[in-house]
Amino acid sequence: MKFKFPENLYCDVRIEDNKTACYAMQNDEVLANNEVCIKGAMIRIFDGKLWYTAETNDIDKIQNKINELAKLAAPDPKILENPIVKNFSINKANILKFQGKNNLRNLTLQDRESIVKNYRKKCMDKSIKEIKVTNANFWYTSTIKELYTSKGTEIIQDYQRCALGMWFQIAGKDNVTYGGGERLWAFDFKGLKGREQEIIEKRDRAVDFALNNVAVEPGDYVCVLSPSVTSVFTHESFGHKSEADFMLNDKTLRDEWTMGKQVANPKVSIVDEGDSMLHGYCPYDDEGNKKKEVWLIKDGILSGRLHDAKSAAILGEEPTGNARAQDYNNSPMVRMTNTYMKAGTDKPEDIIRGVKDGIYVYDWNYGTGNSTFTIQPQKCYRIRDGKLCEPLRVNVVTGNVFQTLFDIDAVGDDLQFFSGTCGKNGQSLPTTTGGPTIRVKKLTIN
């Protein structure tokens, strides 16, 4: 697709063709069964001082929008010398990985309905009287993205993913209701089939926790974090701090974020990359830059941060291909892709065996992070003499980010990846988090 771009201005056009569909049930009632198709574009013009943007769902009117925006801008003969514009690389690529027989757009209403009902049939156990409500749903999204710029970039790439979730409301001890379940992610429909045992294991663990948990005694403990909890710590507590747009107006953060500084135990390495076929897959970002592998921490040393064209220009560093937008209605900003703590050499069983008295944090409801991070666990377990014991009811786990990075004294060889969605400034994007089992010398438990 060719456009006539105005002279002495930078212009880019992002076009998206998106389809989503879902099927949801609560107990025996169908709550949702729908699909939505949207095609639209965002047009942006930059004159070196201001951005001018327009959106349209009429692809045939894109050129008109370009012409209208150009009249608002002030042409600059030196626009290509602008530091931000210089950071927009020129790339031509056609990467369509999902347009074959496994394209999710081929699914029918009956496909969506049948997978939900089959999972309900196999994963619901009416003999477990403590389960009062069961929610089950299937969802998918499929997107084809095009990017054209006045510098000459022409990129077409696609993305899709789907999920099957089952969640249970469980009547536990002392008349308290607990939740539990699992969401399964895949890039295609067949990747969701035959995984009922994963949901059944999470269901039974949630029922056991609801019936047998005891309140934790608040205090500081040696903590072992499961791969799932390590992944959210990595993402929330360190990954977001690595997004360079956070530090543009924060000199204190820039001063403490000095490249080459030791910020963690040498066992710790954290990376962000978009080429792996994980759910943060992003070969080119929404500014047209190739996604780079970025070592945020390597062997305990602060080694990199994540950039879009603007943050790289202001901080005098290279773009990393981390400018991502939720959809054509939103402008790109610095976002993570696949972000994970690398595996170590310790065996998970040895990590637990080395704790005389501590807490195993099994999973989580949410996590936040800045200088101090907070994780609200779903389930924890007491560790006594190197063995997992009774389930513990814990409200929150907290710690100082940098102190915790130094206090990690064991890193497991069991790296696992977890798919999900990350929100920032009102935009949600697919990401993958990851990590192994780790042991932390001290965290505060309440």
C-alpha positions as CSV (number, residue, x, y, z in Angstrom):
1,M,0.0,0.0,0.0
2,K,1.5,3.3,-1.1
3,F,0.8,6.8,0.2
4,K,1.9,10.3,-0.9
5,F,3.7,11.6,2.2
6,P,4.1,15.4,2.7
7,E,7.6,16.9,2.3
8,N,9.6,18.1,5.2
9,L,7.5,16.2,7.8
10,Y,7.7,12.8,9.3
11,C,4.6,10.6,8.8
12,D,3.6,7.1,9.7
13,V,0.5,5.1,9.1
14,R,-0.5,2.0,11.2
15,I,-3.3,-0.1,9.9
16,E,-4.8,-3.0,11.9
17,D,-7.3,-5.7,11.0
18,N,-8.4,-7.3,14.2
19,K,-10.9,-10.0,15.1
20,T,-11.8,-11.2,18.6
21,A,-14.3,-13.8,19.8
22,C,-15.3,-15.4,23.1
23,Y,-17.7,-17.9,24.7
24,A,-18.3,-17.8,28.4
25,M,-20.4,-19.7,30.9
26,Q,-21.2,-19.5,34.7
27,N,-22.4,-22.8,35.9
28,D,-24.9,-23.9,33.2
29,E,-25.7,-20.3,32.0
30,V,-24.2,-18.9,28.8
31,L,-23.0,-15.4,29.6
32,A,-21.3,-14.4,26.3
33,N,-21.0,-15.7,22.8
34,N,-19.8,-13.1,20.4
35,E,-17.2,-12.0,17.9
36,V,-16.0,-8.5,16.9
37,C,-14.2,-7.5,13.7
38,I,-12.5,-4.0,13.5
39,K,-10.3,-2.5,10.8
40,G,-8.8,0.9,11.3
41,A,-5.8,3.1,11.1
42,M,-3.9,5.7,13.0
43,I,-2.1,8.4,11.0
44,R,0.6,10.5,12.7
45,I,2.6,13.5,11.5
46,F,5.6,15.0,13.4
47,D,7.1,18.4,12.6
48,G,9.9,18.2,15.1
49,K,7.9,19.9,17.8
50,L,4.4,18.5,17.9
51,W,2.7,15.2,16.9
52,Y,-0.6,15.5,14.9
53,T,-2.8,12.4,14.9
54,A,-6.0,11.1,13.3
55,E,-7.8,7.8,13.3
56,T,-10.2,6.3,10.7
57,N,-12.1,3.1,10.1
58,D,-12.3,4.0,6.4
59,I,-9.0,2.7,4.9
60,D,-9.8,4.5,1.6
61,K,-9.7,7.8,3.4
62,I,-6.1,7.5,4.8
63,Q,-4.6,9.8,2.2
64,N,-7.2,12.4,3.0
65,K,-6.3,12.2,6.7
66,I,-2.6,12.6,5.8
67,N,-3.3,15.7,3.8
68,E,-5.5,17.2,6.5
69,L,-2.8,16.7,9.2
70,A,-0.1,18.1,7.0
71,K,-1.9,21.4,6.8
72,L,-1.7,21.7,10.6
73,A,2.0,21.0,10.9
74,A,4.9,23.4,10.3
75,P,7.3,21.8,7.6
76,D,10.9,21.5,8.7
77,P,13.5,20.9,5.9
78,K,15.8,19.4,8.6
79,I,13.2,16.9,9.9
80,L,15.3,13.9,9.1
81,E,18.0,15.3,11.4
82,N,15.6,15.4,14.4
83,P,17.0,13.0,17.1
84,I,13.7,11.2,17.4
85,V,13.2,10.9,13.7
86,K,16.7,9.6,13.3
87,N,15.8,6.8,15.6
88,F,13.1,5.5,13.3
89,S,15.0,2.9,11.3
90,I,14.0,1.9,7.8
91,N,12.8,-1.7,7.5
92,K,10.9,-3.8,5.0
93,A,9.4,-7.1,6.2
94,N,6.5,-9.4,5.6
95,I,6.2,-11.8,8.6
96,L,2.9,-13.7,8.5
97,K,3.1,-16.7,10.8
98,F,-0.5,-17.4,11.6
99,Q,-2.4,-17.3,8.2
100,G,-2.4,-21.1,7.5
101,K,-4.7,-23.8,8.6
102,N,-4.3,-22.9,12.3
103,N,-5.5,-19.4,11.8
104,L,-7.9,-18.7,14.7
105,R,-10.2,-16.8,12.4
106,N,-11.2,-20.2,10.9
107,L,-12.9,-21.2,14.2
108,T,-16.7,-21.5,14.2
109,L,-19.2,-20.7,16.9
110,Q,-19.5,-24.4,17.5
111,D,-15.8,-24.7,18.0
112,R,-15.9,-22.1,20.8
113,E,-18.9,-23.6,22.4
114,S,-17.6,-27.2,22.3
115,I,-14.2,-26.6,23.9
116,V,-15.8,-24.8,26.8
117,K,-18.4,-27.5,27.4
118,N,-15.9,-30.3,27.0
119,Y,-13.6,-28.8,29.6
120,R,-16.6,-28.2,31.9
121,K,-17.6,-31.9,31.6
122,K,-14.1,-33.2,32.3
123,C,-13.0,-30.7,35.0
124,M,-16.2,-30.3,37.1
125,D,-16.6,-32.8,39.9
126,K,-20.1,-32.5,41.6
127,S,-18.9,-34.6,44.5
128,I,-16.8,-31.7,45.6
129,K,-19.5,-29.9,47.5
130,E,-17.3,-27.0,48.5
131,I,-17.3,-25.7,44.9
132,K,-20.3,-23.4,44.6
133,V,-19.7,-21.5,41.3
134,T,-17.8,-22.5,38.2
135,N,-16.8,-20.0,35.5
136,A,-15.5,-21.3,32.1
137,N,-14.6,-19.3,29.0
138,F,-12.7,-19.4,25.7
139,W,-11.3,-16.3,24.0
140,Y,-9.1,-15.4,21.1
141,T,-7.7,-12.5,19.2
142,S,-6.2,-12.3,15.8
143,T,-4.5,-9.2,14.3
144,I,-2.8,-8.3,11.0
145,K,-0.7,-5.1,11.3
146,E,0.7,-2.9,8.6
147,L,3.1,0.0,9.1
148,Y,4.2,2.6,6.4
149,T,6.4,5.6,7.1
150,S,7.7,8.5,5.1
151,K,11.3,7.3,5.7
152,G,10.5,4.1,3.7
153,T,9.5,1.5,6.2
154,E,7.0,-1.1,5.0
155,I,6.1,-3.9,7.5
156,I,3.3,-6.4,7.6
157,Q,3.2,-8.8,10.5
158,D,0.5,-10.8,12.3
159,Y,-0.3,-12.1,15.8
160,Q,-2.8,-14.3,17.4
161,R,-3.4,-16.1,20.7
162,C,-6.2,-17.9,22.5
163,A,-7.1,-18.9,26.1
164,L,-9.3,-21.3,28.0
165,G,-10.0,-20.5,31.6
166,M,-11.8,-22.3,34.4
167,W,-12.3,-20.6,37.8
168,F,-14.0,-22.0,40.9
169,Q,-15.6,-20.3,43.9
170,I,-14.9,-22.5,46.9
171,A,-16.6,-22.4,50.3
172,G,-13.7,-22.8,52.8
173,K,-13.2,-22.9,56.5
174,D,-14.8,-20.3,58.7
175,N,-17.4,-19.5,56.0
176,V,-14.7,-17.8,53.9
177,T,-15.0,-18.0,50.1
178,Y,-11.8,-18.7,48.1
179,G,-11.1,-18.7,44.4
180,G,-8.9,-21.0,42.3
181,G,-8.5,-22.3,38.8
182,E,-6.3,-21.9,35.8
183,R,-6.1,-20.1,32.4
184,L,-4.5,-22.0,29.6
185,W,-2.8,-20.0,26.8
186,A,-1.8,-21.1,23.3
187,F,-1.1,-19.6,19.9
188,D,-3.6,-21.9,18.2
189,F,-6.7,-23.9,19.0
190,K,-5.0,-27.3,19.1
191,G,-2.6,-26.0,21.8
192,L,-5.6,-25.8,24.2
193,K,-6.7,-29.4,23.8
194,G,-6.0,-32.3,26.1
195,R,-4.8,-30.1,29.0
196,E,-7.6,-30.9,31.5
197,Q,-5.2,-32.2,34.1
198,E,-3.6,-28.8,34.5
199,I,-7.0,-27.4,35.5
200,I,-7.9,-30.3,37.7
201,E,-4.6,-30.0,39.6
202,K,-5.2,-26.3,40.3
203,R,-8.8,-27.0,41.3
204,D,-7.9,-29.7,43.8
205,R,-5.0,-27.6,45.2
206,A,-7.4,-24.7,45.7
207,V,-10.0,-26.8,47.5
208,D,-7.3,-28.2,49.8
209,F,-6.1,-24.7,50.6
210,A,-9.6,-23.4,51.2
211,L,-10.2,-26.2,53.8
212,N,-6.9,-26.4,55.5
213,N,-5.1,-23.1,55.5
214,V,-3.9,-21.4,58.7
215,A,-3.0,-17.7,59.2
216,V,0.6,-16.8,59.0
217,E,2.4,-15.1,61.9
218,P,3.6,-11.8,60.4
219,G,7.3,-11.2,60.3
220,D,10.5,-11.5,58.2
221,Y,11.1,-15.0,56.7
222,V,13.4,-16.8,54.4
223,C,11.2,-17.2,51.3
224,V,11.3,-19.5,48.3
225,L,9.4,-18.2,45.3
226,S,8.0,-20.5,42.7
227,P,8.7,-19.9,39.1
228,S,5.3,-18.2,38.7
229,V,6.0,-15.8,41.6
230,T,9.6,-15.1,40.4
231,S,8.2,-14.2,37.0
232,V,5.8,-11.5,38.5
233,F,8.6,-10.2,40.7
234,T,10.8,-9.9,37.6
235,H,8.1,-8.2,35.5
236,E,6.6,-5.8,38.1
237,S,9.5,-5.0,40.3
238,F,12.3,-4.8,37.7
239,G,10.9,-4.9,34.2
240,H,8.8,-1.8,34.6
241,K,11.7,0.1,36.2
242,S,13.6,-0.8,33.0
243,E,11.1,1.0,30.8
244,A,13.1,4.2,30.1
245,D,10.1,6.5,29.7
246,F,9.6,6.3,33.5
247,M,12.9,8.0,34.1
248,L,12.7,10.9,31.6
249,N,11.3,13.3,34.3
250,D,12.9,11.5,37.3
251,K,16.5,12.5,37.9
252,T,16.6,10.4,41.1
253,L,15.8,7.3,39.1
254,R,18.3,8.2,36.4
255,D,21.0,8.7,39.0
256,E,20.4,5.3,40.6
257,W,20.1,3.6,37.2
258,T,23.7,3.8,36.2
259,M,24.8,1.2,33.6
260,G,27.6,-1.1,34.8
261,K,26.5,-0.8,38.5
262,Q,26.1,-4.0,40.5
263,V,22.4,-4.2,41.4
264,A,22.0,-7.9,42.2
265,N,23.6,-11.1,43.3
266,P,25.8,-12.4,40.4
267,K,23.5,-15.4,40.1
268,V,20.8,-13.0,38.7
269,S,20.3,-12.2,35.0
270,I,17.2,-10.7,33.5
271,V,16.5,-10.4,29.7
272,D,13.8,-8.9,27.5
273,E,13.4,-10.2,24.0
274,G,10.7,-10.4,21.4
275,D,11.8,-13.0,18.9
276,S,10.9,-16.2,20.8
277,M,7.5,-17.7,20.1
278,L,6.2,-16.7,23.5
279,H,3.2,-14.5,24.0
280,G,5.2,-11.3,24.1
281,Y,6.4,-12.1,20.5
282,C,7.1,-8.8,18.7
283,P,9.6,-9.0,15.8
284,Y,9.1,-5.3,14.9
285,D,7.7,-2.6,17.3
286,D,5.0,-0.1,16.3
287,E,7.6,2.5,15.3
288,G,9.1,0.0,12.8
289,N,12.2,-0.7,14.8
290,K,13.5,-4.3,15.1
291,K,13.1,-5.7,18.6
292,K,16.5,-6.2,20.2
293,E,17.5,-8.7,22.9
294,V,18.2,-6.5,25.9
295,W,20.0,-7.8,29.0
296,L,18.6,-5.7,31.8
297,I,20.8,-7.4,34.4
298,K,23.7,-9.7,33.4
299,D,25.4,-11.6,36.2
300,G,24.2,-9.0,38.7
301,I,25.3,-6.0,36.7
302,L,22.9,-3.4,35.4
303,S,23.3,-3.8,31.6
304,G,20.4,-2.2,29.7
305,R,17.0,-0.6,29.6
306,L,14.0,-0.6,27.2
307,H,13.5,2.3,24.8
308,D,11.3,3.8,22.2
309,A,12.6,6.4,19.7
310,K,11.9,9.3,22.1
311,S,13.4,7.9,25.3
312,A,16.5,6.7,23.4
313,A,17.0,10.2,21.9
314,I,16.6,12.0,25.2
315,L,18.9,9.6,27.1
316,G,21.4,9.4,24.3
317,E,21.0,5.6,23.9
318,E,19.9,3.2,21.1
319,P,16.3,2.3,20.5
320,T,15.5,-1.3,21.5
321,G,12.3,-1.9,19.6
322,N,10.0,-1.7,22.6
323,A,7.5,0.9,21.4
324,R,4.2,-0.9,21.5
325,A,0.6,0.2,21.2
326,Q,-2.5,-1.7,22.3
327,D,-4.2,-1.1,19.0
328,Y,-4.4,1.5,16.2
329,N,-6.4,3.8,18.6
330,N,-3.4,4.2,20.8
331,S,0.1,5.7,20.4
332,P,3.1,3.5,21.1
333,M,4.9,3.7,24.4
334,V,7.8,1.8,26.0
335,R,6.6,-1.7,26.8
336,M,8.1,-5.1,27.7
337,T,7.8,-8.1,25.5
338,N,9.1,-11.5,26.8
339,T,10.8,-10.6,30.1
340,Y,12.3,-13.2,32.3
341,M,15.0,-14.1,34.9
342,K,17.4,-16.6,33.4
343,A,17.7,-20.1,34.8
344,G,20.5,-20.8,37.3
345,T,22.1,-24.1,38.3
346,D,20.4,-25.0,41.6
347,K,17.9,-27.8,41.9
348,P,14.5,-26.6,43.2
349,E,14.3,-29.4,45.7
350,D,17.8,-28.5,47.0
351,I,16.7,-24.8,47.3
352,I,13.7,-25.9,49.6
353,R,15.8,-28.4,51.4
354,G,18.2,-25.7,52.4
355,V,15.5,-23.8,54.4
356,K,15.0,-24.7,58.1
357,D,12.1,-22.4,58.7
358,G,10.6,-20.3,56.0
359,I,7.7,-19.8,53.5
360,Y,7.2,-21.1,50.0
361,V,5.2,-18.6,47.9
362,Y,3.3,-20.7,45.4
363,D,1.2,-18.3,43.3
364,W,-0.1,-14.8,43.3
365,N,-3.2,-12.6,42.7
366,Y,-1.4,-9.4,41.8
367,G,2.0,-7.7,42.0
368,T,3.2,-4.1,42.0
369,G,6.7,-2.7,42.1
370,N,8.7,0.5,42.4
371,S,11.5,0.9,45.0
372,T,9.3,-1.4,47.2
373,F,7.5,-4.3,45.6
374,T,4.3,-5.9,46.8
375,I,3.0,-9.4,45.9
376,Q,-0.4,-10.7,47.1
377,P,-0.2,-14.5,47.1
378,Q,-3.0,-16.8,46.5
379,K,-1.4,-19.7,48.3
380,C,1.7,-20.1,50.4
381,Y,3.1,-23.1,52.4
382,R,5.3,-23.3,55.5
383,I,8.7,-24.8,55.1
384,R,10.0,-26.7,58.1
385,D,13.3,-28.6,58.1
386,G,13.5,-28.5,54.3
387,K,10.0,-29.8,53.7
388,L,6.7,-28.2,52.5
389,C,4.1,-28.3,55.3
390,E,0.7,-26.7,55.9
391,P,-0.9,-24.1,53.6
392,L,-0.6,-20.6,54.9
393,R,-3.0,-17.7,54.5
394,V,-0.8,-14.7,53.6
395,N,-2.1,-11.2,52.9
396,V,1.0,-9.6,51.3
397,V,4.7,-10.2,50.7
398,T,6.9,-7.0,50.5
399,G,10.5,-6.1,50.1
400,N,12.9,-3.5,48.8
401,V,13.6,-4.3,45.1
402,F,17.3,-3.8,45.1
403,Q,17.9,-5.4,48.5
404,T,15.9,-8.4,47.4
405,L,18.0,-8.7,44.2
406,F,21.1,-8.9,46.4
407,D,19.3,-11.3,48.8
408,I,18.6,-13.9,46.2
409,D,21.1,-16.6,47.2
410,A,19.8,-19.5,45.0
411,V,18.5,-19.6,41.5
412,G,16.9,-22.8,40.1
413,D,17.4,-24.6,36.8
414,D,13.6,-24.8,36.3
415,L,12.9,-21.7,34.2
416,Q,9.2,-21.6,33.3
417,F,7.2,-19.1,31.1
418,F,3.8,-17.6,31.9
419,S,1.5,-15.8,29.4
420,G,-0.6,-12.9,30.3
421,T,-1.5,-9.3,29.7
422,C,0.3,-6.2,31.1
423,G,-1.4,-2.9,31.7
424,K,0.3,0.5,31.6
425,N,-1.3,4.0,31.2
426,G,-4.6,2.5,30.1
427,Q,-3.2,0.2,27.5
428,S,-3.1,-3.6,27.8
429,L,-0.7,-5.8,25.8
430,P,0.2,-9.5,25.6
431,T,3.4,-10.3,27.4
432,T,5.3,-13.3,28.7
433,T,6.9,-13.4,32.1
434,G,9.3,-16.0,33.2
435,G,11.6,-17.2,36.0
436,P,12.9,-20.2,37.9
437,T,12.5,-21.1,41.6
438,I,14.6,-18.7,43.7
439,R,15.4,-18.3,47.4
440,V,15.5,-14.9,49.1
441,K,17.2,-14.5,52.5
442,K,14.5,-12.2,53.9
443,L,11.1,-10.9,52.9
444,T,8.4,-9.3,55.0
445,I,5.2,-11.4,55.4
446,N,1.9,-10.0,56.6
